[in-house]
Structure formats: C-alpha cells, structure tokens
C-alpha cells in the first residue's frame, strides 16, 4: 500500500458521500461530531458558536466530499482542519470566502480583523485557541491506554498508584503512560495537528 493511500474507511466514505448517500453523512457525523464540537468549543469558548461550526463543517463535507485530499492525511485530520479554519474565521470575524487549502482552494486570506479586538489581542486569542484545539486533537488521537491514564490522573485526580490499580498495570507502566501522554500534549504549542498541515500551515495565521 502506498504511503499516502488513505485507510479503506476513508476511501469508502468519500465515495459514498460523492454518491450522495445520506446514511454516509450520518455515519461520519456519529464518528466525528464530538471531535468537531469539542474542538470548536475550546477555540471559541461559546457553545452556540460551536454548534454553528459543527453544522458548517458537516454541511461543507456533504457538499464538497471531493475537496478531501488523501495526500494530506486521514479524513479525521481533514475534518479537524476544517473545524480549525472555520473557528479561526469566526474568531477573526472574517467574511472572506472559504477558498484556502483546507477547503480545496488555494487562497490564504482571512479578511479584516474582527471588530472589538486589537490586532495583537486577536492574534494572541487565535494562537491560544489553536493550541487548545491541537491539544484536544492530540488527546482524541493518542492511543487509548495513554488517553485512559491521562483521564484518570488529570480529570479524576488519581495519583499514579491509583491509576495503575484502575488500569490493571504496574506503577512503572502507569508512570510511563502518563509521561508519554504528557510528552504528546507538550507538542500542542509547537506542532500542527497530525496530518492536517496544508502548505503554509505553519505560517502565522
């Protein structure tokens, strides 16, 4: 299998969406809606806005399934990228058409800054929101054993001994999983979401 060939599910999903199968959209929504809404909510800090972003993202996927480029990663990564771009546009208050690489076009313009934000403040908000979105994506994408360890330690407030007991592993293994999970999370501020980097993604937005 070629390196850039998408998984079979991704290929099948794109083909079904291109044929206009409503059931395919429902399956895609069931699989990725929580990821989209969580990412948008973290970026925008607004549940109503996150609902709108979720509808926009899945509406776009439904209308433009062929905009998905397997060479840039999995469909999951593409959906996450669409969510990021749509959320950034809302943060910026941009009315620019969605013609950037994430939507299958080549543009890179987000329009004027949103009213009510000084440019520096807006850029800082976008930067922090982007890092938060990457952290969410990393947690959602990391291996289940690492994610479970982090959830026990940092959400349920277990120490590493309790975490080891709950997971049925040794204390050394629990520490290893926590260390690896935290190392992955530390990349949220320095690296883009896996598989989601179109040309120029690393440039300041």
N, C-alpha and C positions, 0 to 999 in steps of 0.2 A: 504494500500500500504506500502511495506517495506520501511524503511528509506533510504536505499541505492539504491532503484529502480530508474533508470533514467526516465526522463519525456517521455511520449509517442512518442514525435517527435524524441528524441534521439534514442530510440529503433528502430523506423521505419527507420530512416536514416541509422543506422548501418546495418540493414538487407538489405536495398536497395543497399547500397554500396557493401555489401558482394555478392549480386547477380550480380554485375557489371552494375548497371543502371547508364548510363552516365547522365541522367537527374537528378539523385540524387546528383551527384557531382556538377552539375550546380547550384542546389538549395543551396547546402552547401556553394559554393563559393559566391553566391549572399548574403547569410546571414552573412558570416564571413570574407570575403576578406578585407573589410575596417578595421576590427579589427586587422587582421594579419599584413596588410601592415603598419598601423599606429604604431603598437607595434614595428615591426622590424625597421621602420624608426627612431623612437625615440631611440632605442637601438644602432643602427649602425650609425645614422646621415649620411645616404647615401641612396638616393632613388633607385639607381641601385641595390645596395645590398639588399634593402628591396624587390624589385621586385623578385630577385632571391630567397630570403627566402620564399616569398609568393608561388612561384611555387614549391619549395621544400616541403613545408608543405602540400599543397593540393595534390601534387604527392604522398607523403607518405601516406596520408589518403586514397587516391584512391587505392593504392596497399596493404595497411595493415589495413582495417577497423576493423578487429578483435583485433587489438592492443589496441583499446579503451576499458578501464576498467571502467564500470559504477560505481564500488565501490569507485573510486577516484574522482567522480564528474560528471558534465554535459559534453556533447560533446563540448560545447563552452569553458569550462575550459580546456579540453584536447587539443583543437586546440591552445588555448593561451599558454599552456605549451609547446607544440611542437614548437611554434614560439619562445618562450623564449630560449629553448635549442638550436635550430638552430642558433639563433642570437648570443648566447654566444659562440658557436663553431666558428662562423665567427670572432667574436672579438678576440678569442684566436688563430685563425689561425690553428685550430686543424684539423688533418686529421684522427682522431680516428673514427672508425665505430660507427654508431648510435645504441648502444646496451644498453643505460641506461634505467631506468624505464619508462621514458616518451615515449620511442619508443617500449615498450613492453618487453624489455630485463631487465637485472639485473646489467649491468656494470655501472661504475661511473667515467671512466677515460676520460679526455678531451685531453690528449696528451700534447705536449710541448707548451710552451708559444709562442705567435706569435712573429715573428721577428720584431725588431724595437721598442719593448716596454720593458722597465724594468719590472720585475715581479711585483713590488709594484705598478707601474703606471698602468699596465694592470689590476691588481686586483681592483684598485680604479675605473677604467673605467667600468669594469664589474659590480661593485657594484652600481655605479650611473646609469648605463643603466638599470639594473634590477629594481631599484627603479622607474625610469621613466616609464618602462613598466608596473609595478604594478599600478602606478598612472593612466595610460591610461586605464588599465583594470578596475580599480575601477570606473572611470568616466563612462565608457561604460556600466558597470553592475549596477550602482546605480539606484534607482527609478527615473523615468522620471521627476517628479516635482523637485527633488533635482538637477538633471543634468541641467534642464532648468534655475534654479535660479543661479547656478554657471556660466553658459554660459552668462547670461545677466550681471552678476556682474563683471566677470573677463575677458571676451572676448569682450563684447560690452560696458564695462566700465559704466554700470548703477549703481547708488547708490541704497541703499536698498529701498528707497521710489519709485524710478522709476521702480525698479524690481517688487515691489508689484503691481504697476499700470499695468505694462505689463503682469503680471501673473494673474491679477484679484483677488488678495488676500490681506489680511490686511498686514500692515507693520510688525506687530508682527510675522505673519506667514512667511513672506519673510525672516525676520531675522532668524527664526527657521530653515527654509530650508537651508539657507546659512551656519548656524552653523553646522548642521548635515552633510552637504556635505563636509565641511572643516574637520570635525572630521573623516569622512571616508577616505579622502585623506591623512590625517596625518598618517594613518596606512601603507601607501605605503613603508615607510622606516623600518617598524618593523614587517610586516606580509606578508607571501606569497600570491599569487593570490588565490582567493576563489576557493576551490575545486581542486586546481592544485598541491597539495603537495604530491608527492610520498615519500616513506620512505627516510629520509635523506635530503629532500629538504632544510631544514633549515641550513644544514652544509655549510660552506664557499665553493663556487664553485672553 
